[in-house]
Amino acid sequence: MSNDSDSRDDSSPRDELNDLNISDEEKQRIVNLLNRMIELGFGSVYGEEDEGIPDAHVDCPSRIHSCRAACCTLTFALTKDEVRRGIVKHNPDKPFFTARNTDGYCAHLDLSTMKCTVWEDRPLRCRRYDCREDDKVRKY
């Protein structure tokens, strides 16, 4: 799994810099650089994916009442094929990443049902993500 899929929208690069012995100005410079790299698509694993990795099989309906679709708040990079197909909306501010609503959820999550509207065509990284192995989400 790439680092992109492991990061939450509500965390920031600055959080990771707090333990470093550098000035706030230097921390901000690093944060600005990282954000610019994300905007340009650097740091994402945009390209071909290893076909040998199986999809995760998570029983979402039995977990959704407690987790409230926490996985749908994570940022996932899209593959070249997913961008070409155009089924999954991408984020215009962060090209090649899944689109987000203003509430932080994926643009494809129907909040009234808490179901993915592109389930059959959801991004590869969504299909492979297993919340049971993620300490940030597993608690639900």
ChimeraX attribute file (.defattr): number of C-alpha atoms within 10 A of each C-alpha:
attribute: neighborCount
match mode: 1-to-1
recipient: residues
	/A:1	10
	/A:2	12
	/A:3	12
	/A:4	17
	/A:5	18
	/A:6	16
	/A:7	16
	/A:8	18
	/A:9	12
	/A:10	9
	/A:11	9
	/A:12	13
	/A:13	15
	/A:14	15
	/A:15	10
	/A:16	11
	/A:17	16
	/A:18	12
	/A:19	8
	/A:20	8
	/A:21	9
	/A:22	10
	/A:23	10
	/A:24	12
	/A:25	9
	/A:26	12
	/A:27	19
	/A:28	14
	/A:29	12
	/A:30	15
	/A:31	18
	/A:32	14
	/A:33	12
	/A:34	17
	/A:35	16
	/A:36	13
	/A:37	14
	/A:38	18
	/A:39	18
	/A:40	14
	/A:41	16
	/A:42	14
	/A:43	14
	/A:44	21
	/A:45	20
	/A:46	17
	/A:47	12
	/A:48	10
	/A:49	13
	/A:50	7
	/A:51	8
	/A:52	6
	/A:53	9
	/A:54	11
	/A:55	14
	/A:56	14
	/A:57	10
	/A:58	14
	/A:59	8
	/A:60	14
	/A:61	10
	/A:62	9
	/A:63	12
	/A:64	16
	/A:65	11
	/A:66	10
	/A:67	15
	/A:68	14
	/A:69	23
	/A:70	16
	/A:71	23
	/A:72	21
	/A:73	20
	/A:74	21
	/A:75	24
	/A:76	28
	/A:77	29
	/A:78	26
	/A:79	19
	/A:80	14
	/A:81	14
	/A:82	20
	/A:83	19
	/A:84	10
	/A:85	9
	/A:86	9
	/A:87	12
	/A:88	20
	/A:89	18
	/A:90	21
	/A:91	17
	/A:92	12
	/A:93	11
	/A:94	17
	/A:95	18
	/A:96	25
	/A:97	26
	/A:98	24
	/A:99	22
	/A:100	21
	/A:101	12
	/A:102	8
	/A:103	8
	/A:104	15
	/A:105	21
	/A:106	24
	/A:107	22
	/A:108	20
	/A:109	19
	/A:110	13
	/A:111	13
	/A:112	6
	/A:113	9
	/A:114	16
	/A:115	16
	/A:116	17
	/A:117	14
	/A:118	15
	/A:119	12
	/A:120	8
	/A:121	14
	/A:122	16
	/A:123	20
	/A:124	18
	/A:125	20
	/A:126	21
	/A:127	16
	/A:128	15
	/A:129	20
	/A:130	16
	/A:131	19
	/A:132	13
	/A:133	9
	/A:134	12
	/A:135	10
	/A:136	14
	/A:137	16
	/A:138	13
	/A:139	10
	/A:140	15
